Amino acid sequence: MQTKRQEKVAKLKADLAGKLESYVEHAVMVALFYNEDGVRAIDELLKEYNNQLWEIVHMKNYTVESFPFRNLLFEKLFPPTEEGRDPHDQQLLDRFCAALQCTQLEKNAARYTENDVKPIKDRFNNFDFSLPLRWQACNLVRHLFFLRLTSTEVFWGLVELLNADPHNRAALCIMFPESNWQEELAKLRDEHALQREKELSRHNNATREVAALVDPKEMRSQYDYMHARSAATTRATEDNIIDVQALQLRPYQEELVKDAIIGHNTLIVAPTGSGKTPVAVYIAIKHLEDREQSGKRGRVIMLVPRVPLVKQQKDRFNQFMSTKYYVEGFHGAEAARNSSRRDTILASDVIVITPQIFVNMLRSVRECERLFIADFSLLIFDEAHHAVKDHAYAVIMRLIKKYDGPRPQIVGLTASPRVTADSREVMYNEVVQLLARLECTKISTVHRTILDLEKFVSKPDDEIKEVNKPGEQTVEYHFISLVATTVMNIHERLNSHYLESLAKGVSTSGHKLEGNWLKFPGVLSKTVTYYIFLTGLEEQLRNIGRNSAKFIPLLTVLYLKALVNVIEMAEVLPMTYAYSHLEAEIKDIERTSPVDFCVEFVKNLRGGIELMLEENRPAICKELLDEIKSQFVKNVDSRVIVFVEERGMAVKLADFIDKNTSDEIAAAYVLGTNKSYRKGTRGGYTQTNAEQQANIAGFREGKFKVMVATSVIEEGLDVKDCNLIIKYNCSGSTVQNMQRRGRARAQGSRSILLVLDSRKSDQEYRALQNEKLLRHVLEMIRENGEKNLEDRVKREQENQLQEMERLEKEEEEKRINLSNNLFDVMCSICNHVKFVSASLRFVGTNAVCVEPNVWNNISLDVSESIKYKRIIKSNCSLDTFGAVKCGFFVRDSNSRCLHILGKIYRFGGVYLPQFDVKQLQFQSVGNRDEPLKSFASWNEVTQHAFCIPEANDSDLADMLNSLAENKQEDKAKLDILGERIQRQIDSAVEHGFRGNDEFISGDEDENQKPDSTQREGRVKQFI
């Protein structure tokens, strides 16, 4: 039995031991931790006296198991020791724990609902936060090393939690010490996402089903899909909501809607700026109210041709309808695994959507995406004049005409019916043909209230100014001459070293270059003629049989085309801009495969050009600047739009204007699809949707006073104060002229054509005359009466139906006649065979291959830059994106053929390789002695070579998993990039506007607002 003294001594020893332990802990954790020598000394003692504990501390007993989470954590916190370093110098884990703040980490974890942070949240449930901070961190990290997880998701959950606050972000710097941790983190995130997509491809894609589809005759009810509604996606801000009954039309707008609101299929024709969007909203409201009163279901879909218009029109509909009706909007990519879009549409009363998405959903083979004609009671076509040929509008109408159930009402909106004729009767027929295609028997124009219309819509004055080309004594003329001389030298070398032998048939295949292609037509005074000559030569070279000797000549033609483009640019821009454009195009060509002798000639050209480069301004440039400056002298708040034909010209001209005007006159550019004859123009001039919208927003607000644009804003850009339109050495059709001139809104506005070529001024005169003729035709239609128009439209509908039946019969006969024809389909540059013609199918207007193994014969470029380019060229529709390249190694040039054959197409969640017929050649499998064939269009292929049927459910089912099985990594990258680009487009469209201010399109009237306060706060630039 212990005495009191013994108890006191024992207690004193325990207290001293505790104090000693605390002191040692303090010394190790505080004093020694930051002393490398001290830590190393303790580590040596531990190794000598307790080697087992030392091995545990240094994770020497760690065995690599099938737990990727532990492996990744070990890799980051116990990196391998470099040779020659002290084996005890592994203190990364200690530093990581010292930087960890568990209290803040627990708060971050509480805000997350994702499964990848669940094990960390579970650990915090019984966590002792009374421990010292460093002990807390050690406790947590020790726990992490015992997690037996078969994926790395929790590791990335930990990384996300560390990144969520500045307290723990220092720990990331320790975990990623060798580089900028943000970049490393982004890279590793992508790798993780790629791995996750691979797993999804393996486990999920293989189980997809192609649904058996039945075409119903009744509309599906919104009430069955109420789960898909989200008030946050459609509600306008409270101060922006207007009651349904509050929309008041102007007198001329009431005249425009009179036929549509009583159920007639109607084409509404009214000038740009007259406010066709309020007209559409009013028609939709009346339609839904009438359907409700008659006990019928109703659903309205508004189709808009451009992505930015989706948000604008959706917001406008919401503004007047959200108190009573549910409004949604869709644009952009088909999400590969998206099963909710159909439900959201069916839950809606009004849907604003781009037409190609609607076509895809009407034809989808996946039940979770399929829509039917019966699901809609009213279709409104914005910019209805697009309903021609194979445009998505025309495809939709053909689907409606083939449907044998109850058809929806059709309303079309346009400022300019598409007409090309120069005689009254022919133009009359063209208008009737458009009405017949849209199934419209009524056409609404403003007549009785024309004076009221003129109060709100101004018409710009038109001018045409011809400017002299550079004279022989000017420096730009010598610049052009030097480029022309280089063209001649390259062409002569092309003739003597390549074309002559090809013309004689000196090739392995025995085929030769047909036609008189050895003659040099001249370039200095005939750039257009020479460019057409080069295009023909390129086609003939592609038609030669499988002969690698044509590879270099084809690339040489690209050099020549680039040089010809620069000659025309030098006539309308200073030489420095033309020269930089040349450099961009040459760089683009040589990225594929440089041609040695062309490289040498271009090098010599650079030397000559650099000696003469100076600040010069061709006469047309001076005239342009004079017009712009004089406009701002008259009105400092003016806006000017300059239209050009090509993307490169838009970029260079905007820079020229910006640098040669005052600081108050800033210039920007907006790019669109280049529809001029220079379809082969290179140089990589692209613009993301976000950049495009930022520039448009800046133009509207006045940050930019001058906008240089291609055709992308012929429809969709309006600024109240825009009072000068300049067409810079380019003219257009009647429709283009009406749309371009309609951009000018201000009173006293002007439209000017500046040209060097009298042919373009003649074209402008014809377009202006046709516009006047169109007004006479519309008046004639009104005077002839509704019955006359209805009869003519019905006759035209019968004619179109007969024509469609005739074409279908011809197609069937052709299919029978060509059914036995089989062709090898190959790259037009290197002639490597990719697949046989029997595996080609049409998906809409897209020719795709449905042979699952085709992915092994092609190369895919799924880089983000390619996606951006495709976004722009398809008005931001992501149905087609990425590039399909040849990828075959050509021995003669010792390089890989990177010729772009087409694009990657996604339809109904199925990836398909889409091919451009102009980039392919065809050889008969039955007769290989025949020369190779080239075609200008797929229509020509089906007319003269072989049939291409429509893709059916079986074809799509075969291709559903083919990309994942053959190129799993590319498939995963496509999924990741598709989702990323879609998020960026959504952000651009959603956040590129402040609040619910609308981006007013060509059919909107900025004057017509519910109240004056809503005119404040215009669009802000967000980049």
C-alpha positions, 0 to 999 in steps of 0.5 A: 500500500502506497504511502502519501509520499509515494503517491505524491512522488508518483503524481509528480513523476507523471506531471513531469512526464506529461510536461516533458512529453509536451515539451518534446512535442513542442520542440519537435512540432515547432522548433525542429519542424522548420530545422532540416538538420534537426528533423534529419537528426531525429530521423537518424535516431529513429532509424537506428533505435526503432527501425520498424517505426521508421519504416512505418513513418517512411511508408516503406511497408506500403505495397501497391494495391488495386486502390488508385486513390491510395496510389495517387495520394502516395505519389503526391505526398511521397515522391520518389527520392532523387538519386544522390539525395539524402534518403531522410529528406522526405518531409513533404507529408509533414509540410502538407499537414502543417498547411492543412486547416481541417476546420475550414476544410470541414466547412467546405465539405459541408457545402458539397453534395457530390459523392467524391467528397463523401468519405471525407465528410464521413470522417468529419462526423466524429472528428475531434476538433479540440486537438491542436491544428497539426494533430487534426491534420495528421489524424485526417491524412492518416485516415485517408491512407487507409481508404480502400477506394477503387477510383481516384474521385475522392482524391479530386474531391479533396483537391476541390475542397483544398481549392475552395478557400485560401487557408488550404490553398497553400497545401495545394502548392505543396502537393504540386511543387514542380509547376504552377499548381493551377495549371497542373490541377487543370491538366490533372482534372482533364486526365481524371475526366478523360478516365471517367469518360472512358469508364462511362464509354465502357459501362454505359454506352454499351447498354444504350437502346435504339427505341422503337418509335411510333408516330402518334396523332395526339399532342402529349400533355404538359401535365405529364412532364411537370417534373421537368419545369424549372421556374429559375430558367424562365422567369424574368426579373420581377420588375421586368414581368408584364401581364399577358394582357399588357401587350399593346400592338401598334396599328400597323402591327395589328394589321400584320396579325389579323390573319394569323390570330384567327388560325390561318397559315400566314407569312408576315412581311414587314421591314426590319425594325418594325417590331416583328417579335412583339407580333410573334408574342401576340400571336402565340398568346392568342393561339394558346388562349384560343386552344384553351377555350376550345378545350384543346392542348396547345404548344408553340415552338419558335424557330430562330436561325441564330444562337444569340436570338434564342435567349433574346426571343425567350426573354421577350416571350417570358416578359409578357407570358411568364405570369401564365405560361411556361417558356423555354429555349434551347440552342447549341450542342446535343448533349450525348447523355442528355435525356431531359431536353425532350421532357423540358420541351414537352413541359413547356407552352412556348419553346424557342429553339434553333432549327437543326436541333428541332430536326434532330429531335424529330428524327432521333432514334432515341426515345428519350429525345424523340419529338413528334409533329403532333406535339406542336400546334403552332410553328413560328419561323423567324427569318422565314425566307431561309426555307429553301433547298436543304435549309433546316426550315425546308427540312422541317416543312417537308417532314410536316407535309409527309405527316398524315396527322393534324398539322400545326399552324404555320406563321413565318416572319421575314423582312425580305422574301428570298427572290432572285428574278428581275421580272415581275411575273417571275418574282411573283411566282417566287413569292408564291413558291415560298408561300407554298413551301411554308404551307401559307395561303395568306401573306400579311403586309402593311398597307392600310396603316403605312403612315403609322409604320413610317413614323417608326421605321426609317429607310436609309438613303442609298449611294454608290461610289466607284474609286480608282484602282491603284495606278502604275506609279503607286507603291501598292501597284509595285507591291502587287506586281512583286506578288504577281511575279512570284505567282508567275515563277511558282507557276512556271516551276509547277508547269516544268517540274510537275504538270508537264509530266502529269500531262504526258501520263508519266505516273504509276497509274497510267492516268494523266492530267486532262485539258489545257492546264499548261497555259498561264492565263495571267494574274495581274489584271485577271485575279478572279479569272486566274483564281477560277483557273487554279480551282479548276486545276486543283479539281483536275489534279484530284481526278488523277488516279492514285499517284503520289506525284500529284501531292506536291502540285496540289499543295503548290496550288494552295500557295498560289491561291494564297498569293492571289488573295493577297493581290486583291487585299492589297487593292483595298488595304495598306500593304502592311495588312496585306503582308500580314494576311499573306504570312498567316495564310502561308503559315497555315499551309506550311503547317500541313506540309511545306513545298521546298521550292514554294518556300524559297520563292516566298522567302525571296518575296518577303525580302523584296516586300520588306524593302518597300513596306511603308504606310500607304493608303489606297484611294478606297481606304482614304474614301472609307476613312473620309466617310467615317470621319465625316459621319462622326463630325455630323453626329458624335453618337453615330454607329457605323457598320462596314460589310466585307466579303471575307473574314480576313478582310474584316479582321484587318480592316477593323484594325486599320480603322481603329488605328487611323481614326480618333480615340473616340471612334473605336472599331471592332469586328464580327465574323461569320461564314464566308460565302464568297467565291474564296471558299478556300481562304485560309489564315485561321481567322476565327472568333468564338461566340463569346468574343462575337457577343462581347463585340456586339454588346460593345457596339450597342453601348458605344464602346465601339463606334464602328463594326466591320462584319461579314454576313453574320449580322445581316440578320440579328444586329440592330442599334437604334443610333446606327446611321451609316452602312458601308459595303466595302468593295462588295455587293449582294443579293436583294435579300442581303441588301434589304437586310444590310440596309435594315441595320441602319435605324436612325433618322437620316441614315445612309447606305453606301457602296464603295467599289473598285469594280464597275461590275459590283456597282452594276450588281448593286443597281440590279439589287436595288431595282429588284427591291423596288420590284419586290414592293410592286409584286407585294402590292400586286398580290394584295390588289389581286385579292386573297382568293387569287393568292390562295388559288395560286398557292394551292396550285403551286403546292400541287406542283411541288407535291408532284415534283416531290413524287417525281423526284422520289420515283426517279430516286427509286429508279436510280437506286435500282440502276445504281444499286450494283455500283461500288466505289472505293472512297479515298482522300483526294490528296494522297488517295488512301482508301477510307471505306467503300461507298456502300457504307455511306448514308445521309443524315439530313443533308450530311453524308456520313459513314456507318462502317464501325471500323472507319474510325481506324482509317481516319485521324480525328482532331478534337482540339478545342480550336477546331471546335470553335471554328466549327461553332462559328461556321454553323452559327454556333450549332454544335451538331458538327464539330472537330475535324476528320483528317486523312492521317495516312503516311505519304512516303514520297513526301516523308510526311503524314497527310493531314488533309481535312476530309470532313467533320465529326457529327453527333446525331441523337447521341451517336458520333458519326464521321461526316465527309465533304465530297469535295475532299474525296475521290472515288474509284469503281471497284469493278473497273479499276482502270477507269480514272478517279472521279471527283464530284462537286456535291453529294447530289451529283454523286447520287445522280451519276455514281451510286445511291446513298440511302437515309440512315435508319435505326439499324445503321445508328445502332451499329455506330452507337458504340463504334467510336468508343470501341475503336478510339476510346480516348478520342470519344472521351475527349469529344464528350469532355470538349462538347460539354465544355464548349456548351458551357462556354456558349451558355455562359456567353449567351446567358451572362453576356447580357446584363439582367434581362435586357434583350439582344435585339434582333433584326425583327425587334424594334428598340423603341417598343418597350413596356416603359422607359426604365427598361431602355436603361442598362444596355448590354455590357461587354464581358470579355 
